[in-house]
Amino acid sequence: MFFAQLTEREQDIVRQCMNAVLNSPYVGNFEFQTRLGVDRQALQKIIKTWPNLDDSDESSDAYLAINNCFNEVCHGIKIPPDDWSLWFNSPMGEIKAAYIKSAKDQSDA
């Protein structure tokens, strides 16, 4: 359960990533589940349970959503600089650092 190991700030970054992927135009409906491992409805449900996310099972929707939304923001979708502040209150470097930390926490588990 790596989510619980993140700081409150890092957890908020996770929420921002999930919100950006869910609500921005950067991942189309036809490819959403393929890229994220969950559909829009499942991601919306996960966000509504915030901050009570249970990512203890690697096949759970929460685990997939956290990891894959992080991955999309850091390595997939290209958010134009002018749109960045619509979705994030952190620079990309801080988001990548939280993603790396979460990936390390997963591999240490």
HUHUMO-V511489 format. One record per residue. N is the residue number from 1. RES is the residue in one small letter. PHI is phi in radians with two decimals (none if undefined). PSI is psi as a letter, one per 30 degrees, with the letter a starting at -180 (NA if undefined). NEAR is the number of other ideal C-beta (glycine too) atoms within 12 Angstrom. Layout:
n & res & phi & psi & near
N & RES & PHI & PSI & NEAR
N & RES & PHI & PSI & NEAR
This chain:
n & res & phi & psi & near
1 & m & none & i & 21
2 & f & -1.27 & f & 30
3 & f & -0.99 & e & 37
4 & a & -1.15 & f & 21
5 & q & -1.44 & f & 22
6 & l & -1.38 & l & 30
7 & t & -1.21 & l & 17
8 & e & -1.03 & e & 15
9 & r & -1.09 & e & 17
10 & e & -1.15 & e & 29
11 & q & -1.11 & e & 26
12 & d & -1.15 & e & 22
13 & i & -1.10 & e & 36
14 & v & -1.02 & e & 44
15 & r & -1.05 & e & 36
16 & q & -1.09 & e & 35
17 & c & -1.10 & e & 45
18 & m & -1.10 & e & 44
19 & n & -1.10 & e & 25
20 & a & -1.11 & e & 34
21 & v & -1.16 & e & 43
22 & l & -1.19 & e & 33
23 & n & -1.81 & f & 21
24 & s & -1.48 & l & 27
25 & p & -1.53 & g & 17
26 & y & -1.48 & f & 26
27 & v & -2.19 & j & 31
28 & g & -1.24 & l & 15
29 & n & -1.02 & e & 15
30 & f & -1.17 & f & 10
31 & e & -2.02 & f & 17
32 & f & -1.00 & e & 29
33 & q & -1.14 & e & 21
34 & t & -1.09 & e & 16
35 & r & -1.36 & e & 27
36 & l & -1.80 & f & 36
37 & g & 1.42 & f & 26
38 & v & -2.43 & l & 31
39 & d & -1.57 & l & 23
40 & r & -1.03 & e & 26
41 & q & -1.09 & e & 17
42 & a & -1.14 & e & 25
43 & l & -1.13 & e & 36
44 & q & -1.06 & e & 21
45 & k & -1.11 & e & 20
46 & i & -1.09 & e & 36
47 & i & -1.08 & e & 29
48 & k & -1.17 & f & 18
49 & t & -1.49 & g & 20
50 & w & -0.91 & k & 23
51 & p & -1.70 & g & 21
52 & n & -1.51 & i & 15
53 & l & -1.66 & k & 32
54 & d & -1.94 & j & 20
55 & d & -1.91 & g & 34
56 & s & -1.26 & f & 17
57 & d & -1.81 & k & 13
58 & e & -1.08 & f & 18
59 & s & -1.75 & g & 13
60 & s & -1.28 & l & 22
61 & d & -1.06 & e & 30
62 & a & -1.11 & e & 34
63 & y & -1.06 & e & 29
64 & l & -1.09 & e & 29
65 & a & -1.12 & e & 42
66 & i & -1.07 & e & 47
67 & n & -1.09 & e & 36
68 & n & -1.32 & e & 35
69 & c & -1.20 & e & 48
70 & f & -0.95 & e & 40
71 & n & -1.07 & e & 27
72 & e & -1.08 & e & 34
73 & v & -1.17 & e & 39
74 & c & -1.42 & e & 30
75 & h & -2.35 & f & 19
76 & g & -1.88 & d & 23
77 & i & -1.17 & k & 29
78 & k & -1.90 & j & 16
79 & i & -1.59 & k & 25
80 & p & -1.02 & k & 13
81 & p & -0.92 & e & 12
82 & d & -1.19 & f & 8
83 & d & -1.68 & f & 16
84 & w & -0.92 & e & 22
85 & s & -1.22 & f & 14
86 & l & -1.21 & f & 17
87 & w & -2.00 & f & 30
88 & f & -2.33 & k & 29
89 & n & -1.98 & g & 16
90 & s & -2.30 & k & 25
91 & p & -1.30 & l & 16
92 & m & -0.97 & e & 24
93 & g & -1.02 & e & 13
94 & e & -1.21 & e & 23
95 & i & -1.16 & e & 33
96 & k & -1.09 & e & 22
97 & a & -1.11 & e & 21
98 & a & -1.15 & e & 37
99 & y & -1.12 & e & 33
100 & i & -1.09 & e & 22
101 & k & -1.06 & e & 25
102 & s & -1.15 & e & 36
103 & a & -1.16 & e & 22
104 & k & -1.14 & e & 15
105 & d & -1.06 & e & 22
106 & q & -1.15 & e & 22
107 & s & -1.28 & f & 12
108 & d & -1.43 & f & 11
109 & a & -1.24 & NA & 17
